Structure formats: structure tokens, C-alpha cells
Amino acid sequence: MANVQYYDVIIKPVVTEKSMNEMAYKKYTFLVHPDANKTMIREAVEKMFDGVKVSEVNTLNQNGKKKRRGMTIGFTPKTKKAVVTLTEDSKDIEIFEGL
């Protein structure tokens, strides 16, 4: 496994209609490094955002889509998403406030 630091774990937040509706229940969705595990994701979220306590982390792997260019067939890169659930007494994550 690659040497992944906590600031390399979270790539970007996922901003979709479903993920925005889940924010009411303190569930936030992030695109994460494919080699990151649940404990790494938990530590990264708690270090990057002050006053945040993570209660649960759910991950899902997405394989790349098949793409063609003429007769050549390839795949887009595989990705990994993480749905992070915060505790009840935890602060909200500020990057989603203006959305």
C-alpha cells in the first residue's frame, strides 16, 4: 500500500442531491483515495475539520467505466467513496454550509 498521509486521503466532497439530503442526518460523502481504509478516513476527517467526531464510516468501491476510442478499449480510473456519519454532539462540517 502506498504511503498515504491524512491530507491525501480525502480528495473532494461529493455534491449530489442525495448527498445534500443526507446532510440533515449528519452524513457527509467524500471521494477518497482508493487505498484508504476506514480508520484512515476517520482520522483524516477528524484532523481536517475542527470539532468533528466520526461515529461511523461506510465505503464503496466503484470500478471504472468501459470506454472505446475506435478499436481500442480501455477503462476510466476506479474510485472510492466514503459516507461519514458524525456523532450527535459533533459540529457540522463548514465546507458544505454555503451549498
Secondary structure, 3 states (H helix, E strand, C coil): CCCCCHHHHEEEECCCHHHHHHHHHCEEEEEECCCCCHHHHHHHHHHHCCCCCEEEEEEEEECCCEEEECCEEEECCCEEEEEEEECCCCCCCHHHCCC
